[in-house]
């Protein structure tokens, strides 16, 4: 095997558990209720169509949430694309030819077991029914225990293209972004001139008609995925699978997830997808349970073989060095933007005792987000709305704005404004006071995590912050 085909070593202190490991989260430092309340109060994430009573399984991201979500995607793209030369990106259409989903098996097999409560007619996933102390399943809506027999329910959303609504115009909203990367494999490989091993990456919306969306943004009907299909030579697939497990573990820990809240759980034989030789989940210890954050699958040559067979065209790769033609195997790290963001929020959420100006203490809520993920990097705070302070504060804002996303906040006491910025994870606050305009032309820079304060001249401020902001 040539050196080019083999993965480089990756070092990671990975925690691995058995396929049947307990999913109980145990004692957690926070609750989902606290996260949901903070997100609603600060306009980070809130229910979609709330004006009309909301739509279950759909959430809107406010200004801070949208920025945070963009930062998660940017961090993923940096790791997958900017820092590598063996992965290229695409942006494929959400609507695809219906035969794509026949070839992939989604039309026949992308289902969940559905049951209905005979008392209130609420519908649930059969494998997610609540149970009492005796192990008896009951309806979370009315408490009833009489359910219909399970039937398979296809999770794909169906729609129609063109003016008619019949079987000839029926298409599906994609339930995953992966299939476009398989369908486009030959064209992308040819035009990008990549050699195996190489990857195709995509970030985009997917849709699943979940029977029972739950746990805030963890299980929803419309979500965003970060997926990469890494095409490798058969026989090297197991080594590359291990490589990407370590790579993805390291990505989460580099961005601040505590290792004790992560684990790698392999799929048992009876839960493996039909296309997979092996799959592991990167699981996070959410407040409600250990649950999947990302799946990393060895999909073998199933996808390229299937699409080649259904399309009547072989999807193979010719290796000049060895004069071989083969169907590549695929390693797929597939993560959810929304789930990743939720994990980062949960891990960063901290409530602690903080000193007050009068010498006492008070509760302080702070999001200790990695600086790269924080929606606002610096907040500029004039000590008051005094006419002497505002022009200088605005000048400081104008100085910093070209370099980072900043906030300008002049409402309320300075203590309340510090707390407000702590709650949304802003790493640094810059205070403009009367000494700034009357004496030293310097500002006070406050660190979110340590609450240490430094006096810095305005002309040195960009350099001072750049040295302390942990950004790519």
N, C-alpha and C positions, 0 to 999 in steps of 0.2 A: 504494500500500500504506500503511495507516495506521501511525502510530508504534507503536501497541500491539502490532502483529503482529511488529515487527522486534526482533531480540535486541539488548540493550545491548552495548557493547564490553567485551571481557574481554582483559586483557593477560597473556600467558604466554610464556615463552621455551621454546617447544616444540621438541623434537628429533624430526624426521620422517625416516623411512627408506623405502627402496623396499619394495614388497610382497614381493620375493624376498631381503630382507636376510638375511645370515648369522645363524643362531641360536646360534652358539657363544658361550658366556659369557666366554671368555677367562680371564685370571687373576683370581681372586676373593679377597676378603679373608677369607673363611670358607668352611666346607664344610657340606654338609647333615648330615654325621655329627656335627659339633659342635653344630648346632642341635638335632638329635634327642636327643643325649645330655643337653644342658642341660635341655630340656623334660621328659625322663624323670626326671632327677635332682631337679629342683625341683618336680615334680608339676604342671607347666604343661599338657602334653599327653602322653598315653600311649595305648597300644593298647587298644581296647575288648575287654572280656571276657578280659583278660590272664590271669585266674585259670584259664581253661580253654584256654589256648593262643592266645587272640586271634582276631579275625575280620579278615581282610584287607580293607583299604579302609574301615575304621571306626575312629574315634579318640575317646577321651574327653578332656574338658577338666577338669582339676582346679580347685581354688579360684582359683589365680592365673590360669590359662588362661581360665576362665569369666569372671572379672572383666575380663581383657584383651579378650576377644571382645565383651563387652557394651560396652566403651569404644569399640571400632571401630564398632559399630552406632550408638552414641549420637553419635559424631562425624559419621557419615553422615547421620543423621536431623537433626542440628542444621543441617548445610549444606543439606539438601534441603527441610526442613520449617520449622524454627524461624526461620531467617533469611530465609525467602521467604514471599510470600503467594499464589503462583501454583501451589503443589503441595499436594495433600492426600494422606493416607495411608489405606490399607485393610489389613485383616488377613483374608485370604480362606482358605477351607477348603483343606486339602491334597487331599481327594477331590473330584473334579468329575465332572459328567456325561460319560460316555465320548464323546459327540458333540463335545465341546470339542476333543478331541485328534484327531478325524477332520477337523474343520474346519481346524485349525491345520497339518495335514500331518504330525503326529508319528507317527500310527499307520503311515502309509505310508513316511515318509522319515527318521525319527529313528533312524538306524542307523550302525553301524561295521562295517568289514570284519573278519571273524573267520577265523583259520586255526588249525589244530591240529597240533602236532608228532606225527608218526606213530610216533615212538619212545617218548615218555613220556606222550603225550596231554595235555600242557599246552596251554592255549589262549592266543592272543595277538591283539592288533590287528595286522592285516597291514601297516599303515603305520607301526608302531612296533617292528618286529622289529630286534633287535640285528644288527650287521653286523661282519664281521672286516675286516682290512686290505685284502683283495681285493674288498670290497664284497659278500661272500656272506652272506646271512641265516642266522642260526643260533639254536637254542633256548637261551635263557638258563638253562634248568633242567638240560638234559642235554647240550647241545652239538650235538645232532642238526641236520641240514640238510634233512630231508625233511618238508615241510609239505603239508597238504591245500590244495585250491583255496580261495580266499577266498569266504565267503558272508556276506550281510548279516545282522547281528544287531541286533534292536531293543533299545535301551537302557532302555526304560521297564519299571519293575517292575509286574507285574500282581497284582491281588488281587481279592477278591470282597466284596460287601456283602450282609448278610443271611445266613440259615442255609444257603442252597444255593450250590454252586459250579458254575455253568454259565454259558453265554455271556450269559444275560439279566441276571446279577448281576455281571458282570465290570466292574471299574473299574481305573484306573491311579493309582499314586502320581505326583504331578506331577513332571515333569522340569525345570520352571522355574516361577517365580511369575508370569511376564508375562501368561499367558492370562487369568487372573482379572481383570486390569485392563482387558483388552479386552472381556470378557464383561460386566463391571460398568460400562463406560464411560457408558452413557446414564443409569443410575440415579445414579451418583456425580456426574456433571455437573449433573443436575437438582437433586439435593438439596444439593449444595455451592454451587450458583449460580456456578460458575466459568465464565469465558469463555475461549475459545480465543485465545491459546495458554495451556495449563495442563497440569499433570502429575498423575499418580496414582503414588504410591510404595508399595512394600511390601518388608518384610524378612521372610523366612521360609525354611523348610526345603524342599529339593528333593532328588530321588532319581534317580540314574542308575546303571544296572547296568553299570558300566564293566568291560570285559573284563580290562584289566590296570591296576588302580589302582597308583599309584607316586608316588615322591618325597614321602613323608610326607603332609602334609595338602593337597598341591597337587592331586592327582587321587584323589578318593574317591567312594564310592557314596552317602553321605548327607552333605549339606552345606547351608550357608545362603547365601542370595543377598540382595543389596541391589539391587533393580531399580526403575527409574522409567520410565514411559511418558509422554512429553511430546507432547501433541497440538497440532499446528500447522496453519495454513492452507496448502493446497497452493501451491507457488511460493515459500514462505518456508523450506522444509524444509532446503535446503542451508546457508542462513545459520545456522539453528538447530543444525544438525549441527556446524558449526564452533564455535559458541558452547559447546556441551556438551563438545566435545573439550578446549577451553581450561579450562572450569570443572573438569572432572574431573582434568586434569593439575595444576591449582593445588591441589586438595584433597589429593592425595598429597604434594606438595612442602611444603605448609603443615604437614603432620603429620610431617615429618622425612625423607621419602624423598629421597635425594640425586638431583638432576636427571640426573647422569651415569649413573644406574642405571635411568632411564626412557627410553622412546622410543615414538613413535606409528608403527605400521605399518599401512598400508591393506591390505585384503584384495584379492588378485588376482581377476580376473574368474572364474577357474575354482574359486575357493574361497568365493565369495559365496553366502550362503544364498539359497534360492529367493524369500524375501520381501524381500530387501534391495536397495535402490538403491545403497547404499554402506555399508561398515563399516570401522571402524578398530579395532585392538587397542591398548590401553595396555599395553605390554610392560615387564616388569621383568627385570633381569639377575639371575636366580636363580643359585645356584652350579652348577646342572646345565645351564642354557641360558637364552637370552632366551625368555620364555614369557608367555602372555597373563595379564594381571592383571585387565583389564576390557575388555569389548567395547562399542563405541558405534556403534549401527546406525541408518541411515535406513531404516525398515521400510515406507515409503510408506503407502498406504491398504490394504495387503494384509490386515491382521488384521481391521479393522472390516468390510471388504467381505466377507471369508470368513465371519465369524461371522454377519453380517447375512444372507448368502445361505443358509447352513445352517439358521439359526433362523427364516427367513421373516420377518425384520423388519429394516428399514433402520436402520443405526447411523450417523446423520448428525448434523450440527450446523447450527443455523439462526443466522445472523449478522444481527442486527436492523439494525445500522448500514448494511449494504450490501444488505440484503434478499436474501441468498444462502443456499442450503443446500448443504452439501458433506460429503463423507467426509474427516475430518481425516487428515493424514499423521502419522506417529509417529516421534519420535527416542527411542531407547532406550539410556541408559547402564545397563549391567548388570555388577555387580561381585560377586565372591564374598567373603563374610566371611572364610572360612578362608584363601583365597589372599592376601587383603589382610593378614591377621594374619601369615602366613608372611613376606610381604615386609617388613613392619615389623620383625619379629624379626631377619631376616637383615641388614637395613640398620642396625639398632641394635647388633648384636653386635660387641663390640670386646674385643680382648685387648691389654693394654698393660703397660708397666713402671710400677710404683707404688712410692713410697718406703715404707720400714718404720719402725717406731718406733726401731729400733737404728741407723738411718742408711743401711741398705742398700736394695735394691730387690727386688721380687717381681712375679710375673705377676698382673695383676688382670683378671678377666673382668667386663665391665660391659655392661648393656643400656642404651644411650643412647636410650631411648624418649622420644618427646614426652610431656610431663607428662600430657596429656589421655589418653594410651593406657596409661600405667603402671598396673598393677593395684592397687598400694598407693602412696598419695601420701606418707605419712610413717610412719616406723617409730620407736617409742619404745623406748629401750634403757637400762635401769638398768645402771650400771657393773658391778654384781654383784647377787646375790640377798640382799644384806644387808637386815636388817629395817628399817634406817633409810631405805633408798632405795626400797623397793618401794611403800610408800603414796604417796610423792610421784610416782613414775613412773606409778602408776595414776591419780593425780589429773590428771597431764598428758595421759594417754590419754583420760580422760573429757572433758577440755577440748577436745580436737581431734576426737574421734570424730563429733560432730554435723555437722562441716563436711566431713570427708574420710574416705575409707576408709584406716584406719591398721592397722599391725601392732604387736604388743607382743612383744618378743623378749628373753629374759633367759638364753638357753642358750649357754654357751661364752664365749671371750674376746671382748672388744669388737672386736678386729681381725677375728676370724672372722665376727662378726655384721655388721660393715660389708661384708665381702666377700659375705656371703649376700644382703644387700639390694641390693648392686651388681648381682649376677647376675640379679635379677628386676626391675631397673629402677626401684627406689624412689628418687624424686628427693631426699628429705631424711631424714636420721636425726637424732633428738633424743636426746642422752645426758644422763641424770640421774646426777650424781656426788655425792661427799660435800660438795663446796663448795655444791652446790645446797641441801642440807638444813641445813648448819651455818653458812653464811655469807651468800651473796648471793641466794638464791632465784632463781637463773638456771640455764639449761641450755645445753649446747653443741649447735649446729645444724651438721651437716655436709652439704655439697653433694655430690651424687653425681658430677657431671661434673668439677668443679674440685677436689674434696676439701678446699676451704676450710672453715674452722671459725669460727663466730661465737658469741660469748657473748650470750645473749638472756634477758632477764627473763621469767619465766613469764607474767606478766600481758600482756606484749607479744607473746608467741609466736604467737598466731593471726594477728595483723596482720602480723608479720614474714614468716610463711610465705605468707600470701595475696598479699603483694607480689611474691613470688618464684616462686610456682607459676604456670606458663603454662597457665591453664585458661580455658575459655570463660566 
